[in-house]
Amino acid sequence: MNIQKIMKQAQQMQKKMEEAQQEIAAMEVEGSAGGGMVKVVLSGAGEAKRISLSKDAVDPEDIEMLEDLIVAAINDARKKSEEASGSAMADVTGGMQMPPGFNFPG
């Protein structure tokens, strides 16, 4: 077993993982609720970028419904972001599951 070869492969994988993480942070994911009445766009890092509300979603007599739709849209976007992130990282690791917080030595 050649330790230098293993270390070189680990460094290459780390570089690919860093590139994938940058790509994930730059992506934008849209979630929606209420048949599209509420839309939320999150960055890959989970930062809210935009919220759009249909006029039909805004009922001054039912603010709770609007609040629920916003939460549902955020959760939808977050789920899609996690799925995209997982897919991007699986491409880098060849599907090998990495423990949470795992980093290659640099």
C-alpha positions in Angstrom: 0.0 0.0 0.0 1.5 3.3 -1.1 0.7 6.0 1.5 1.8 8.8 -0.9 -0.7 7.6 -3.5 -3.5 7.4 -0.9 -2.7 11.0 0.4 -2.7 12.3 -3.2 -6.1 10.7 -3.8 -7.4 12.2 -0.5 -6.2 15.7 -1.5 -7.8 15.3 -5.0 -11.1 14.3 -3.3 -10.8 17.2 -0.9 -10.4 19.6 -3.7 -13.4 18.2 -5.5 -15.4 18.4 -2.3 -14.5 22.0 -1.8 -15.5 22.8 -5.4 -18.8 21.0 -4.9 -19.4 22.9 -1.7 -18.8 26.2 -3.5 -21.2 25.1 -6.3 -23.8 24.2 -3.7 -23.5 27.5 -1.9 -24.0 29.4 -5.2 -27.1 27.5 -6.3 -30.6 28.7 -5.7 -33.5 26.4 -4.9 -37.2 27.4 -5.1 -39.8 25.9 -2.8 -43.5 26.6 -3.0 -46.8 26.0 -1.1 -50.5 26.5 -1.7 -50.3 25.5 -5.3 -47.6 28.1 -6.0 -49.3 30.9 -4.1 -46.2 31.3 -2.0 -42.7 30.8 -3.4 -39.4 31.0 -1.5 -35.9 30.9 -3.0 -33.1 29.8 -0.8 -29.4 29.7 -1.5 -27.6 26.4 -1.3 -26.3 27.6 2.1 -29.9 28.0 3.3 -30.0 31.8 3.1 -33.4 33.2 2.1 -33.1 35.1 -1.2 -36.6 35.9 -2.3 -40.2 35.4 -1.3 -43.1 35.9 -3.7 -46.7 36.0 -2.6 -49.7 35.7 -4.9 -52.5 38.2 -4.1 -54.7 35.2 -3.5 -52.5 34.2 -0.6 -52.9 37.5 1.2 -56.2 37.5 3.2 -56.1 40.0 6.1 -58.7 37.9 7.8 -56.5 34.8 7.7 -52.9 35.7 8.4 -52.3 32.3 10.0 -52.8 30.6 6.6 -50.3 32.9 5.0 -47.8 32.2 7.8 -48.3 28.4 7.4 -47.8 28.7 3.6 -44.6 30.6 4.1 -43.2 28.0 6.5 -44.3 25.2 4.1 -42.6 26.9 1.2 -39.4 27.4 3.2 -39.4 23.7 4.2 -40.0 22.7 0.6 -37.0 24.7 -0.6 -34.8 23.4 2.2 -35.7 19.8 1.4 -34.9 20.4 -2.3 -31.7 22.1 -1.3 -30.7 19.1 0.9 -31.5 16.7 -1.9 -29.4 18.7 -4.4 -26.5 19.0 -2.0 -26.6 15.3 -1.2 -26.6 14.5 -4.9 -23.7 16.8 -5.7 -21.6 15.4 -2.8 -22.5 11.8 -3.9 -21.1 12.7 -7.3 -17.8 13.7 -5.7 -17.5 10.8 -3.3 -18.7 8.2 -5.8 -21.8 7.5 -3.6 -19.6 6.7 -0.6 -21.4 8.1 2.5 -19.2 10.4 4.6 -19.8 10.9 8.3 -21.2 14.3 9.2 -18.5 16.9 9.6 -15.9 14.7 7.9 -13.0 16.6 6.3 -10.0 15.2 4.5 -6.6 16.5 5.9 -5.3 19.3 3.7 
